């Protein structure tokens, strides 16, 4: 009779062991899946930050090359970046070109107004034709939501 009892206990121990091991493996898969999602989100945020920085530098290059590159663009209109590989120069475009099939990068230019007495930038005042507010934004689809990062800065006609 003791032999039968030992076999039953061994079978119960085996079932419990398999259940515990299965639970641990499933928990590890869940953790690694979440880590993969977090890693991808971080990678996309880093890429978007680099694209924002590059976009701001391109606008500064246009300003340094010729102020009219910016002054002649329509205000409060979204423009896209287009790199002409044959000429090796950046140009503006009204057609969106997704970067790596994921990122939507654009910029717009807004007028700047100044206070007549203090010359501070204000919401309403005298138009400053030598200063523009530039907003560069990058948007991408992350899981089921669109994430957008943007940077705004002022550019002044220097040359």
ABEGO torsion letter per residue (X at the ends): XAAAAAAAAAAAAAAAAAAAAAAAAAAAAAAAAAAAAAAAAAAAAAAAAAAAAAAAAAAAAAAAABAAAAAABBBGBBBBBBBBAAAGBBBBBABBBBBGGABBBBBBBBBBBBBAAAGBBBABEBBBAABBBBBBBBBBBBEABBBBBBBBBBBBBAX
